[in-house]
Amino acid sequence: MADTRTAATFSPPVMDARRWLDGVTHPTDRPLINVSQAAPVDPPPLAMRQAMADWVVNDDSTHLYGPVLGRDALRSEVAAQWSSAYEGVLQANNVAITSGCNQAFAAAISTLCAEGDEVIIPVPYYFNHRMWLDMAGVKTVPLDAGPSLIPDPDAAAALITPRTRAIALVTPNNPGGVEYPADVVQAFFDLCRRHKIALIIDETYRDFDSRDGAPHRLFQDPDWGDTLIQLYSFSKAYRLTGHRVGAMVASPARLAEAEKFLDTVTICPNQLGQRAALWGMQNLGDWLAGERLEILDRRSAITDGFGGLAGKGWELMGCGAYFAYVRHPFDLPSDQLAPKLVRDAGVLLLPGTMFMPPDFAAGATQLRIAFANIDRAGIAALFNRLSNL
């Protein structure tokens, strides 16, 4: 195959992992435990689905093109709720609605980077970010987050070159689960401002942060828009994964550039999904708070129950939001161990090698567990199978 944009990167890791299931059967008394993907498997709440059905039948505009940057009402609601949550000042023109958070990242990079430019991302990284940078002709500069999984702003400073256009963070982190402390986020913001580059902060999992109150103070800076680009997903909060609704929060000038990209790629975000996201923001506050508590309880089940695995040489490196990130004790590298777990333990998870460049040896010892779709009993069963390897 000729050198193309898509040939420049690897195949989608989750799709690769699903192929490990081909030809493998699981007995009824030991069904597959799938902890490979960070996406809700349940549908949205019934009341939301009933509202969506009404719009589909009775509101013709649901089926038409809409504004490229999203419905005004949803943009205004995001701005109002973010202003309250972050104790800052946001306007509707600071918000663009996108077809999922991945598209928000792609749009942000398209406004920042030309061929051969560089973006710094902590390792282990969210693999779709790396894939888009590859396909955009942008060089990924890996920043080793180390055993704490919290990246060091001083280490990042040493990686900045004249071609650096942004640093991209994910908090709560995918794949590590860790929540970046507010002072660390602030230090990255200050670093980016000094060097006149952008700080992209992906807060897809903000609704499941264990901390009360604002997780950072960036929006309290009256000039935050000169540096900050925040990304968000409605998929996790309201189980709207199939409707592809995300957001990009930035300066109006940045969003004017993003509009060119979005108009070319999708013309407008999904109308039904946008209506559902707005309805969720206005009606499901208590329900979402309950969802957060359930995820926090599952996080506690991970940390409380990990002792048995720790006694056999496993290490819990990070845990939070939807993820636990672990170091395994085996000589077998993780990219060989993970498919073996499907066959021998009935467990599907992802190897650390999928979250870092090939020359990062640590990936061979690490695994990601996405626990959002298994309850306490499922977590206990998972740990039992892993401890019996």
DRENMINU-482204 format. One line per 8 residues: their letters; for each residue x, y, z of N, C-alpha, C, CB. Coordinates in steps of 0.02 Angstrom, whole numbers, m for minus. Each point is the difference from the previous one (the first is absolute). Last residue first. Glycine has a CB too. Layout:
BEGIN
A> X,Y,Z,X,Y,Z,X,Y,Z,X,Y,Z ~ ... .
***
This chain:
BEGIN
LNSLRNFL> m225,m866,1886,41,m13,m60,63,m40,19,m42,106,m54 ~ m138,m16,201,8,m71,m12,42,m16,m61,m110,m17,55 ~ 47,240,12,42,m27,54,13,m75,m10,m45,87,77 ~ m100,29,m226,69,23,m9,46,m30,54,m42,106,m52 ~ m190,m151,65,29,m32,m60,73,20,m9,m113,m3,m54 ~ m7,105,229,8,m72,13,33,m34,m59,m101,2,74 ~ 40,224,m95,61,m9,42,12,m73,16,m19,112,49 ~ m178,m60,m168,59,17,m39,63,m12,40,m66,85,m63 .
AAIGARDI> m139,m107,174,12,m56,m46,62,11,m42,m123,m22,m2 ~ 54,196,142,25,m56,41,15,m60,m44,m66,41,98 ~ m36,142,m201,70,17,18,31,m56,41,m27,122,m3 ~ m202,m138,m49,42,m11,m59,73,15,13,m97,28,m69 ~ m58,17,238,5,m72,m9,44,m16,m60,m113,m16,53 ~ 64,242,m12,45,m27,51,9,m76,m8,m35,92,78 ~ m38,15,m302,m16,21,68,49,m32,49,m121,14,m31 ~ 147,63,m239,m4,m58,45,m11,26,71,75,m70,m75 .
NAFAIRLQ> m40,213,m119,m57,m43,m16,m2,m64,41,3,46,m114 ~ 171,126,128,m63,35,7,m61,m45,m11,58,102,m38 ~ 198,m135,37,m46,m34,46,m70,30,3,100,m30,65 ~ 142,m9,m211,m55,48,m2,m58,m31,38,38,48,m113 ~ 241,m87,106,m64,m29,16,m53,55,m1,54,m92,71 ~ 214,47,m171,m54,45,18,m64,m39,11,54,93,m64 ~ 231,m147,83,m65,m17,m27,m51,53,21,28,m124,2 ~ 268,65,m16,m60,36,23,m63,m22,m37,73,96,30 .
TAGAAFDP> 169,m150,m66,m15,m22,68,m67,26,24,121,m4,24 ~ m20,57,m238,m1,m73,2,m21,m26,69,89,m1,m87 ~ m52,236,40,m64,m25,m24,m6,m75,5,m5,96,m75 ~ 207,29,123,m46,m9,56,m67,m28,m22,56,95,57 ~ 130,m29,m205,m1,m69,24,m52,m11,55,120,m8,m28 ~ m96,176,m185,m12,7,72,m10,m69,29,m51,115,m14 ~ 76,m72,m221,64,1,34,m7,14,75,51,38,m106 ~ m241,m44,m50,32,m66,6,66,0,39,m52,m28,m107 .
PMFMTGPL> m140,213,164,40,m19,m58,36,m66,10,15,121,m26 ~ m246,m88,156,65,34,m2,39,m22,m61,1,7,125 ~ m215,m98,m51,m5,68,25,67,37,1,m96,m38,69 ~ 50,m197,m127,m45,38,m43,m2,74,19,m68,m103,m14 ~ 192,m63,138,34,16,m63,m45,40,m47,67,m104,13 ~ m142,11,199,31,66,3,36,20,m64,12,m18,121 ~ m223,m154,m128,70,3,23,27,71,0,17,m116,m42 ~ m282,30,79,48,26,m49,70,3,30,m91,66,m53 .
LLVGADRV> m133,m240,92,24,66,20,54,20,m49,m27,m20,122 ~ m156,m193,m62,23,41,m55,17,69,27,m72,m63,m83 ~ 36,m207,178,4,71,15,27,37,m61,19,m24,124 ~ m41,m223,m66,m63,30,m19,m3,74,17,m54,m110,17 ~ 241,m54,8,m36,27,58,m68,29,m17,110,23,50 ~ 44,m129,m211,12,m38,62,m41,24,60,114,m20,m43 ~ m126,119,m184,m6,m73,m6,2,m35,68,53,7,m113 ~ m24,229,100,m65,m16,m30,m11,m75,0,7,103,m71 .
LKPALQDS> 202,m21,140,m51,6,52,m70,m15,m28,71,84,58 ~ 112,m73,m205,1,m62,38,m53,1,56,124,m14,m26 ~ m83,208,m104,m39,m49,m37,m2,m68,35,29,59,m104 ~ 102,108,214,m71,20,m7,m40,m49,m41,36,118,10 ~ 205,m141,19,m40,m21,57,m74,15,m10,99,20,74 ~ 63,53,m231,m11,m72,m5,m43,m26,57,110,m11,m59 ~ m50,236,55,m35,m10,m64,m7,m74,m17,45,109,m38 ~ 73,m40,236,m72,11,5,m37,m10,m66,23,78,92 .
PLDFPHRV> 204,m215,m27,m18,70,m13,m76,8,m7,111,18,m56 ~ 13,m207,209,m31,8,m66,m19,73,m11,m44,m118,5 ~ 129,38,203,53,12,m49,m29,12,m70,77,m71,68 ~ m219,134,160,22,m56,m42,57,19,m47,m116,m46,7 ~ m32,171,164,62,m28,25,33,m51,m46,m45,20,112 ~ m113,221,m152,m7,m71,12,69,m31,18,m98,m5,m80 ~ m28,258,103,61,m33,m22,m7,m74,18,71,106,15 ~ m273,91,m66,36,m46,44,65,m23,m32,m108,m37,50 .
YAFYAGCG> m122,217,m43,60,m13,m40,48,m39,44,m15,105,m71 ~ m265,m39,51,55,m20,44,59,m18,m46,m79,m43,93 ~ m162,201,m136,59,m41,m13,41,m19,61,3,55,m109 ~ m200,104,59,m19,m66,m25,56,m51,3,m80,57,m74 ~ 95,144,236,m48,5,m56,m19,m71,m21,49,111,m38 ~ 160,m142,172,m46,55,2,m42,3,m63,79,62,74 ~ 173,m165,23,m70,m22,1,m45,61,7,32,m111,51 ~ 248,5,m86,m47,55,m1,m71,m26,m1,83,72,m59 .
MLEWGKGA> 107,m215,96,36,62,m14,m46,61,3,80,m64,m70 ~ m64,m195,173,m50,47,m22,33,69,m8,m94,m65,58 ~ 201,m195,m67,3,68,28,m55,42,m30,124,m11,19 ~ m45,m272,28,m32,52,m41,7,67,35,m82,m84,m47 ~ 157,m132,139,47,38,m41,m31,52,m46,69,m98,5 ~ m174,m48,165,28,m43,m52,42,39,m50,m98,m76,14 ~ m18,179,167,38,m53,32,31,m48,m49,m74,11,96 ~ m73,158,m169,64,30,21,44,m52,33,m56,111,16 .
LGGFGDTI> m164,m170,m74,44,3,m58,68,29,19,m100,13,m74 ~ m61,m18,242,15,m68,m20,46,m3,m60,m109,m35,44 ~ 26,246,34,52,m29,42,19,m71,m20,m41,71,90 ~ m134,85,m180,61,m15,m38,53,m36,40,m25,101,m67 ~ m207,m10,122,9,m71,m13,65,m19,m34,m121,m4,m8 ~ 53,232,67,m8,m41,61,17,m73,m13,m87,79,38 ~ 91,77,m220,54,14,48,m4,m44,62,2,118,m41 ~ m174,m140,m124,66,m15,m29,54,9,53,m41,37,m114 .
ASRRDLIE> m176,25,171,5,m72,m3,67,m22,m30,m125,m7,m11 ~ 73,236,15,17,m25,67,6,m76,1,m59,98,50 ~ m15,0,m248,70,18,11,23,m25,68,m13,102,m74 ~ m211,m121,26,39,m51,m36,75,14,5,m97,m17,m80 ~ m48,174,172,m4,m61,39,39,m56,m35,m112,34,45 ~ 90,170,m155,46,7,56,m1,m62,44,m17,125,m3 ~ m136,m115,m174,68,m7,m26,51,6,56,m37,46,m111 ~ m185,m6,169,8,m70,m18,71,m13,m27,m123,m9,m25 .
LREGALWD> 59,231,71,10,m38,62,10,m74,m14,m70,84,61 ~ 17,55,m243,67,15,26,14,m40,63,m6,114,m49 ~ m210,m124,m40,47,m36,m43,72,10,24,m79,12,m97 ~ m89,114,201,m3,m70,20,47,m43,m40,m117,17,34 ~ 94,207,m94,35,m4,65,m1,m71,26,m33,119,25 ~ m89,m75,m218,71,m1,m14,41,m3,65,m20,64,m107 ~ m214,m40,126,16,m66,m28,76,m6,m13,m115,m6,m53 ~ 30,214,121,0,m48,55,18,m70,m24,m87,69,58 .
GLNQMGWL> 69,99,m224,53,16,48,4,m50,57,m14,119,m29 ~ m127,m95,m185,29,m61,28,56,14,50,m30,m57,m106 ~ m103,220,m34,m47,m43,36,32,m58,38,m81,32,m86 ~ 190,142,m59,m53,37,34,m43,m43,46,m1,77,m97 ~ 181,m163,m40,29,52,42,m53,35,42,90,16,m85 ~ m161,m177,m75,36,m31,56,28,53,47,27,m97,m72 ~ m127,169,m126,m51,m26,45,33,m31,62,m78,m20,m98 ~ 220,89,m74,m29,58,34,m52,m23,51,21,71,m102 .
AARQGLQN> 73,m237,m33,50,27,46,m27,59,38,90,m39,m77 ~ m224,m52,m93,3,m44,58,50,25,51,m32,m96,m73 ~ 15,209,m132,m61,11,39,2,m43,64,m64,26,m106 ~ 238,m59,m47,5,65,33,m61,15,44,69,40,m96 ~ m69,m236,m36,47,m5,56,7,65,36,60,m89,m61 ~ m188,87,m135,m34,m37,53,45,m6,61,m66,m64,m86 ~ 157,166,m108,m53,40,31,m34,m35,58,m17,55,m110 ~ 276,m77,17,m63,m37,0,m54,40,38,63,m109,m6 .
PCITVTDL> 138,253,m98,m6,m58,44,m71,m28,m2,90,46,73 ~ 16,75,m290,m28,18,65,m2,m62,44,m69,93,m52 ~ 206,m80,m149,m48,54,m12,m32,23,65,m22,m46,m114 ~ 209,m118,76,m67,m24,16,m56,49,m13,53,m69,85 ~ 183,102,m158,m2,m70,20,m71,m25,11,112,14,52 ~ m57,216,m110,24,m44,m53,m10,m74,16,84,87,m28 ~ m138,83,185,m45,6,m58,20,m47,m56,m22,119,31 ~ 161,m102,159,m62,m36,16,m49,3,m58,17,27,120 .
FKEAEALR> 191,93,m136,11,m72,3,m67,m37,8,115,19,49 ~ m121,214,m38,19,m20,m68,9,m76,m4,56,111,m17 ~ m96,m11,227,m61,m4,m41,16,m21,m71,m52,89,71 ~ 223,m40,88,m26,m68,6,m61,m9,m44,44,m7,116 ~ 48,223,m98,43,m43,m40,m26,m73,2,98,76,24 ~ m209,76,109,m11,21,m69,44,m41,m47,m30,116,38 ~ 58,m141,194,m59,m37,m25,m17,21,m72,m43,m10,118 ~ 218,122,m6,19,m69,m11,m58,m39,m30,81,6,96 .
APSAVMAG> m123,214,m30,44,0,m59,22,m71,m17,40,115,29 ~ m169,m78,168,m39,6,m61,43,m1,m63,m83,65,65 ~ 177,m194,149,m14,70,m18,m43,2,m63,109,38,52 ~ m139,m259,83,60,38,m19,m20,72,m14,54,m103,m49 ~ m146,m169,90,m7,64,33,65,39,m11,m80,m47,88 ~ m67,m175,m192,65,33,0,m11,69,29,43,m67,m101 ~ m187,m187,100,6,73,1,73,20,0,m109,8,61 ~ m78,m229,m133,54,24,43,2,75,m2,65,m105,m20 .
VRHGTLRY> m213,m129,m68,m6,70,19,56,17,48,m125,m3,m16 ~ 23,m215,m113,60,39,m16,m10,74,14,29,m85,m85 ~ m169,m128,103,m25,62,m29,55,51,m12,m108,m21,58 ~ 131,m199,50,m17,m9,m71,m23,64,m34,m30,m115,28 ~ 86,112,209,58,m17,m41,m17,m5,m74,46,m61,98 ~ m160,137,122,m17,20,m69,55,m19,m49,m68,94,46 ~ 27,m97,212,m4,m62,m38,m21,13,m73,m29,m61,106 ~ 81,228,69,m70,m15,m13,m11,m62,m43,m21,121,9 .
AKSFSYLQ> 242,m44,71,m46,26,50,m71,m26,m11,71,102,10 ~ 106,m153,m165,8,m36,63,m53,22,51,123,m10,m23 ~ m117,116,m191,m12,m71,m8,1,m37,67,49,6,m113 ~ m1,231,56,m64,m15,32,m14,m75,1,m43,111,m38 ~ 286,33,31,m45,m48,m33,m64,m8,41,99,m60,m49 ~ 128,248,6,m48,m34,43,m42,m48,m42,m3,99,79 ~ 238,89,m67,m40,m48,m37,m45,m38,48,89,m11,m89 ~ 64,261,74,m27,m56,39,m45,m42,m44,6,68,106 .
ILTDGWDP> 204,122,m122,m52,m33,m40,m24,m60,41,50,39,m113 ~ 111,202,166,m36,m62,15,m49,m20,m54,11,28,119 ~ 130,178,m123,42,m60,9,m41,m65,1,80,71,63 ~ m169,156,m79,62,8,m39,43,m63,2,m3,122,24 ~ m207,m94,99,m8,m18,m71,63,8,m41,m117,32,11 ~ 88,34,225,13,m72,m10,0,m18,m74,m52,m24,110 ~ 35,241,29,28,m8,m67,14,m74,m17,50,115,10 ~ m138,m45,204,m41,36,m49,24,m7,m72,m27,80,90 .
DQFLRHPA> 46,m260,112,44,49,m31,m40,37,m54,103,m72,23 ~ m197,m111,89,m3,60,42,47,55,m25,m31,m72,97 ~ 16,m152,m187,m51,44,m27,m10,63,42,m56,m100,m48 ~ 213,m72,116,20,32,m63,m51,49,m26,65,m101,m26 ~ m35,m51,231,m20,70,4,10,37,m67,30,m2,122 ~ m89,m272,m39,54,47,m14,m29,71,m2,66,m88,m65 ~ m204,m95,123,63,m37,1,61,42,m17,m66,m99,m31 ~ m177,168,156,37,6,m63,66,m38,4,m53,111,m22 .
GDRSDFDR> m134,m201,189,20,67,m23,40,m3,m64,0,37,118 ~ 12,m252,27,m56,47,m2,26,68,m21,m61,m64,90 ~ 167,m187,m154,7,62,38,m64,42,m5,124,m2,m19 ~ m80,m206,m101,m16,m13,70,1,63,43,48,m113,m14 ~ m115,80,m254,56,20,42,m19,m10,73,41,84,m87 ~ m176,m114,m117,14,m55,45,63,12,41,m56,m78,m80 ~ m30,225,m93,m59,m14,40,11,m55,52,m68,36,m97 ~ 235,29,m69,m6,49,55,m60,m16,46,52,86,m75 .
YTEDIILA> 57,m194,m133,m24,m36,59,m10,46,60,58,m102,m42 ~ 20,182,m174,m54,m46,m16,m31,m30,62,56,m25,m108 ~ 118,210,57,m34,m17,62,m63,m42,m14,43,106,52 ~ 202,m6,m166,m57,m43,m14,m30,m22,67,52,m41,m110 ~ 112,250,21,m16,m42,57,m66,m37,m12,62,80,77 ~ 151,74,m201,m61,m37,m12,m12,m45,60,16,2,m127 ~ 135,227,78,m11,m56,45,m68,m29,m18,71,51,93 ~ 111,103,m250,m65,m16,29,5,m56,51,m54,36,m107 .
IKHRRCLD> 248,157,49,m29,m60,m31,m66,m15,36,115,m46,m33 ~ 63,218,85,m49,18,m51,m22,m60,m41,51,114,m6 ~ 97,m98,205,28,m19,m65,m48,14,m58,66,m88,59 ~ m128,135,168,67,30,m8,28,m13,m69,20,m15,122 ~ m225,m88,m63,m8,72,m12,68,33,m11,m104,1,70 ~ 100,m229,m11,m23,11,m69,m7,75,m15,m61,m111,4 ~ 118,50,217,53,m18,m46,m20,15,m72,39,m89,79 ~ m202,113,88,49,54,3,59,m13,m48,m32,22,120 .
FFAQVVDA> m129,m192,m99,m30,59,m31,51,58,m1,m114,m36,40 ~ 175,m158,75,1,m11,m72,m29,60,m38,m9,m125,20 ~ m2,130,214,70,6,m22,7,m12,m75,38,m37,114 ~ m248,4,m12,17,71,m3,71,10,m25,m80,23,94 ~ 8,m242,m54,m34,27,m59,17,74,m8,m94,m83,15 ~ 174,m18,177,35,m27,m58,m32,27,m64,30,m105,64 ~ m132,156,141,62,38,m8,42,m25,m59,0,22,122 ~ m204,m132,m63,m12,67,m28,64,38,m10,m111,1,54 .
PYEVGGPN> 114,m271,m65,m10,53,50,m6,68,m33,64,m68,84 ~ m133,m162,m208,56,46,6,m15,53,53,31,m21,m122 ~ m117,m236,106,m26,68,m5,58,48,11,m115,m36,41 ~ 106,m235,m136,20,49,50,m31,69,m15,108,m63,18 ~ m125,m143,m157,m50,9,52,16,56,50,m25,m118,m13 ~ 137,21,m200,26,m11,67,m49,7,56,104,39,m44 ~ m105,m14,m217,m23,m63,32,13,m5,75,20,m51,m108 ~ m107,244,57,m7,m61,m39,67,m11,m34,m127,15,m19 .
NPTVLAIA> 49,149,243,39,m24,m56,m25,m65,m30,96,55,52 ~ m221,171,60,29,m63,22,27,m39,m60,m78,m4,98 ~ 136,156,m187,m12,m8,72,m74,5,15,113,48,26 ~ 96,m35,m229,m65,m31,11,m7,m10,75,0,m58,m114 ~ 158,225,m69,m10,m38,61,m69,m31,1,80,75,62 ~ 113,51,m240,m68,m28,8,m2,m45,62,m19,5,m125 ~ 166,214,3,5,m57,45,m71,m24,12,108,42,56 ~ 4,107,m274,m46,m13,55,27,m54,45,m97,35,m72 .
RTRPTILA> 217,57,m118,m61,41,m5,m47,m10,59,11,m7,m123 ~ 268,m21,34,m52,m21,47,m60,47,m5,87,m49,77 ~ 129,69,m195,m56,m30,m36,m56,m22,47,80,m37,m87 ~ 131,134,164,m36,49,m41,m59,m28,m39,108,59,m10 ~ m53,m189,231,43,23,m54,m37,55,m39,58,m114,m8 ~ m70,m43,258,m28,51,m44,53,24,m49,m79,36,90 ~ 109,m195,95,m18,m29,m65,m26,52,m50,m26,m105,59 ~ 84,147,175,62,m21,m34,m14,m27,m70,50,m26,111 .
AAADPDPI> m228,84,36,34,60,m23,62,m17,m40,m44,62,99 ~ m78,m233,11,m32,22,m62,36,61,m28,m110,m44,40 ~ 176,m35,169,22,m47,m52,m31,19,m67,11,m92,85 ~ m81,214,99,70,16,m15,28,m46,m53,14,41,117 ~ m237,m78,m35,6,59,m44,72,18,m17,m105,41,49 ~ 9,m289,9,38,53,31,6,60,m47,64,m86,68 ~ m258,m128,m38,56,30,m38,30,60,36,m54,m39,m105 ~ m66,m188,200,m12,72,0,58,33,m36,m65,m5,110 .
LSPGADLP> 51,m232,m59,m46,16,m55,m20,74,0,m42,m117,5 ~ 205,m18,134,m58,34,31,m55,14,m50,77,51,82 ~ 135,m149,m148,m41,m47,38,m60,32,34,102,m66,18 ~ m7,190,m238,31,m35,55,m48,m43,39,81,92,7 ~ m101,54,m213,m33,20,63,29,m36,60,m103,24,m65 ~ 202,50,m187,m6,m57,46,m30,24,66,99,m59,m54 ~ m126,157,m195,23,23,65,m12,m56,50,m24,123,m28 ~ 44,m96,m262,m23,m33,61,33,28,63,m20,m102,m67 .
VTKVGAMD> m50,196,m183,59,2,44,m21,m30,67,48,104,m59 ~ m141,m109,m211,m15,m10,70,66,0,39,m104,m67,m28 ~ 43,185,m217,44,m43,39,m24,m3,73,96,28,m76 ~ m241,11,m158,26,35,58,42,m49,41,m99,80,2 ~ m47,m115,m203,69,18,m15,33,39,56,m31,2,m119 ~ m193,m106,112,4,71,m16,70,23,m19,m95,18,77 ~ 45,m241,m5,m35,10,m63,0,73,m21,m72,m97,27 ~ 172,37,182,34,m35,m55,m33,17,m67,32,m93,78 .
LWMRHNFY> m138,171,114,61,38,m13,39,m32,m57,5,35,120 ~ m195,m148,m44,m16,60,m39,62,41,m15,m113,1,53 ~ 138,m194,81,m19,m18,m68,m15,62,m42,m45,m108,42 ~ 91,132,190,60,m16,m39,m18,m15,m73,55,m45,104 ~ m234,77,42,37,63,m8,63,m12,m42,m43,42,111 ~ m83,m228,m49,m30,36,m55,31,69,m10,m106,m61,22 ~ 175,m83,161,27,m18,m65,m33,37,m58,25,m111,47 ~ 34,189,203,m62,m23,m31,16,m12,m73,m74,64,82 .
YPVPIIVE> 280,m85,89,m45,48,m30,m64,m34,m24,99,68,m35 ~ 120,m100,232,m42,m29,m53,m53,50,m24,18,m113,50 ~ 135,246,m36,m3,m72,m12,m6,m36,67,69,11,m105 ~ m123,257,0,26,m46,50,m11,m73,m20,m21,87,88 ~ 53,117,m266,m52,m35,37,31,m49,50,m78,11,m100 ~ 130,213,m86,24,m40,56,m59,m34,34,100,78,16 ~ m54,15,m278,m44,3,58,27,m47,53,m102,30,m72 ~ 188,103,m179,6,m48,55,m51,13,55,122,m11,m26 .
DGEACLTS> m77,51,m266,m3,30,66,m3,m55,54,m58,102,m47 ~ 54,m143,m194,64,0,34,2,36,67,48,m5,m111 ~ m241,72,m55,42,m59,m10,67,7,35,m56,m20,m111 ~ m125,169,221,16,m13,m70,43,m62,m4,m7,124,m29 ~ m175,m23,230,60,m32,m27,3,m2,m75,3,m67,102 ~ m186,158,49,65,15,31,60,m17,m42,m55,m18,107 ~ m186,m25,m151,8,73,7,70,20,23,m121,8,25 ~ 60,m237,m47,m3,31,m67,8,75,4,m73,m93,m38 .
IAAAFAQN> 57,m34,237,65,m9,m32,1,34,m68,17,m109,61 ~ m222,107,53,49,42,34,68,m4,m33,m63,m16,106 ~ m108,m125,m184,m12,70,m20,52,46,33,m123,m25,m14 ~ 125,m202,74,22,8,m69,m8,72,m23,m31,m119,m23 ~ m53,63,235,73,m1,m1,27,11,m71,0,m78,99 ~ m231,57,m75,22,63,30,76,3,1,m104,3,71 ~ 3,m201,m142,m2,52,m51,21,67,27,m90,m63,m58 ~ 74,m115,209,55,m11,m46,1,52,m56,m5,m123,25 .
CGSTIAVN> m174,119,130,60,35,24,60,m13,m44,m45,m9,115 ~ m211,10,m215,41,m38,46,63,38,19,m44,m105,m50 ~ m73,215,m115,m24,m69,m7,44,m46,41,m45,24,m116 ~ 3,239,185,34,m41,m50,m30,m70,m2,105,66,16 ~ m142,212,71,m23,m69,8,28,m41,m58,m106,37,62 ~ 197,199,64,m20,m33,m63,m22,m71,17,80,72,m70 ~ m34,177,212,m18,m71,m2,m17,m20,m72,m42,4,119 ~ 86,221,m32,59,m38,19,m9,m75,m10,27,89,82 .
NAQLVGEY> m200,76,m116,47,1,m56,68,m29,18,m60,99,m43 ~ m114,m76,206,m20,m50,m49,49,m2,m58,m119,16,31 ~ 221,67,196,m58,19,m40,m15,m54,m51,27,122,16 ~ 109,m98,240,m3,m27,m68,m64,25,m32,67,m102,32 ~ 93,131,204,m46,35,m44,6,m28,m70,8,106,70 ~ 34,m219,192,30,43,m51,m53,34,m41,100,m74,m4 ~ m101,m113,176,5,66,30,36,48,m47,m1,m50,115 ~ m67,m185,m150,71,18,2,11,69,31,18,m71,m100 .
ASSWQAAV> m240,m22,78,41,m55,26,73,20,9,m77,m80,m56 ~ m81,236,m40,m15,m15,70,48,m52,28,m120,26,m21 ~ 136,28,m205,16,61,38,m12,m12,74,m31,71,m98 ~ m33,m241,m51,73,2,9,20,62,41,16,m62,m109 ~ m242,40,47,18,m50,50,75,m1,13,m99,m68,m34 ~ 17,215,m133,m27,18,66,21,m50,53,m97,54,m57 ~ 158,m95,m169,34,59,26,m24,18,70,14,42,m117 ~ m124,m217,4,68,m19,18,36,59,31,3,m86,m92 .
ESRLADRG> m211,130,4,m6,m39,61,69,m23,24,m115,m38,m35 ~ 97,153,m171,m13,45,56,m3,m38,66,m62,76,m77 ~ 83,m199,m122,61,38,11,m8,47,60,27,m6,m123 ~ m216,m112,51,48,m45,32,66,37,15,m52,m99,m59 ~ m116,215,m59,m23,m14,69,49,m45,37,m118,12,m39 ~ 153,42,m193,13,56,46,m18,m16,72,m20,78,m95 ~ 102,m264,m83,m62,35,17,14,53,53,m67,m103,m28 ~ 271,29,m136,m47,m29,47,m59,45,15,93,m62,48 .
LVPGYLHT> 93,94,m208,29,m2,68,m51,m23,52,77,92,m33 ~ m142,m71,m197,62,m39,0,28,m9,70,24,42,m116 ~ m290,m9,75,61,40,0,62,m44,6,m63,94,51 ~ m133,m230,m149,m1,53,49,63,41,m3,m74,m68,74 ~ m91,m120,m233,63,31,18,m12,53,54,46,m21,m116 ~ m232,m163,115,29,48,m47,70,20,22,m114,42,m29 ~ m58,m181,144,27,m37,m57,37,45,m50,m92,m82,15 ~ m26,159,183,46,m51,25,37,m34,m57,m74,m18,98 .
SDDNVVWD> m105,175,m127,67,28,m1,52,m49,27,m50,113,15 ~ m189,m159,m16,34,m11,m64,71,26,0,m111,6,m56 ~ m51,m98,252,37,61,m14,43,m11,m63,2,31,123 ~ m146,m205,m27,m40,61,m1,38,64,m16,m70,m57,81 ~ 160,m178,m66,m65,m4,m32,m31,69,m13,m16,m111,55 ~ 227,89,57,7,m34,m65,m67,1,m38,90,m75,48 ~ m82,157,174,32,46,m47,4,m32,m70,66,51,94 ~ m148,m185,81,m47,54,m16,29,48,m51,m50,m11,114 .
AMAQRMAL> 188,m158,m27,m50,m29,m46,m51,54,m21,15,m113,54 ~ 144,169,109,31,m6,m65,m49,m27,m51,111,m18,54 ~ m178,28,170,5,68,m28,29,m2,m70,13,47,115 ~ m18,m247,2,m68,20,m18,m1,70,m29,m46,m74,90 ~ 249,m8,m5,m17,m35,m63,m71,19,m22,76,m95,31 ~ m2,177,176,36,33,m55,m18,m33,m66,94,29,78 ~ m182,m126,115,m31,65,m11,35,38,m57,m33,4,121 ~ 123,m213,m47,m62,m6,m39,m30,67,m15,m20,m110,52 .
PPPDVPAA> 287,93,m20,m60,m11,41,m64,3,m42,60,50,97 ~ 153,m124,m234,m17,57,43,m61,m15,42,49,78,m85 ~ 86,m294,17,m29,57,m36,m12,59,46,m54,m79,m80 ~ 256,m105,119,m72,9,11,m25,60,m41,10,m50,116 ~ 221,m11,m104,m36,m48,m42,m75,5,9,99,m76,6 ~ 127,255,18,m59,m31,31,m34,m48,m48,m15,101,72 ~ 278,m54,m85,m62,26,m27,m58,m33,36,54,23,m112 ~ 209,m59,93,m28,49,47,m62,32,m30,115,22,48 .
QSVNILPR> 16,m275,m82,m20,64,m30,m35,44,51,m11,m56,m111 ~ 102,m169,157,45,27,m51,m17,71,m21,17,m115,m39 ~ m98,m79,193,22,63,30,49,36,m47,m15,m48,117 ~ m160,m178,m97,26,47,m49,15,66,35,m65,m55,m94 ~ 27,m218,147,0,64,34,36,50,m45,0,m54,116 ~ m131,m193,m171,53,49,m11,m11,61,45,13,m40,m118 ~ m114,m191,207,m7,43,m59,58,50,m4,m125,m12,6 ~ 71,m217,120,55,47,3,m2,44,m62,70,m80,67 .
DTPHTVGD> m229,m90,m30,15,14,70,61,46,8,m49,m111,30 ~ m27,38,m245,m53,39,30,14,16,74,m79,m54,m79 ~ 283,21,m97,m52,m40,31,m51,43,36,82,m93,13 ~ 60,166,m232,4,7,73,m57,m39,31,53,115,m10 ~ 105,m101,m237,m64,m9,33,9,2,76,m43,m68,m97 ~ 178,150,m145,5,m17,71,m70,m4,29,113,57,9 ~ m58,10,m239,14,m71,10,6,m21,72,56,4,m107 ~ m29,249,71,m18,m44,m56,19,m72,15,15,96,m80 .
LWRRADMV> 35,101,217,m58,m41,19,m18,m50,m55,m42,95,70 ~ 211,74,m89,25,m54,42,m57,m47,21,92,75,41 ~ m129,127,m163,17,m57,m43,28,m58,41,22,79,m95 ~ m70,132,194,m61,m39,m11,14,m61,m44,m68,104,11 ~ 239,56,28,m12,m43,58,m62,m43,m10,54,86,73 ~ 1,75,m238,49,m55,1,m14,m48,57,85,76,m50 ~ m212,119,41,m20,m47,m53,48,m59,m4,m52,96,m64 ~ 104,77,211,m59,m36,25,m24,m50,m52,m33,99,70 .
PPSFTAAT> 218,45,m129,15,m52,50,m61,m39,24,94,70,35 ~ m52,45,m281,m33,16,63,9,m56,52,m84,67,m65 ~ 278,m35,m116,m71,m15,m4,m33,11,68,22,m84,m91 ~ 197,230,21,m18,m70,14,m75,m10,m7,99,m10,77 ~ 40,203,m221,m13,m18,69,m22,m73,5,m32,119,25 ~ 86,m5,m231,50,28,45,m11,m21,73,10,96,m77 ~ m153,m144,m117,55,m47,8,52,24,50,m19,m37,m117 ~ m165,175,56,m21,m55,43,56,m51,11,m117,17,m40 .
RTDAM> 158,168,m104,m15,24,68,m18,m58,46,m38,110,m48 ~ 189,m183,m153,m61,39,4,m9,24,72,m53,m64,m95 ~ 230,m75,m87,m2,40,60,m61,45,m1,126,m4,9 ~ m145,m225,m143,38,63,m3,m5,35,67,m21,10,m124 ~ 6,m279,100,m42,60,0,44,62,0,m92,m62,61 .
***
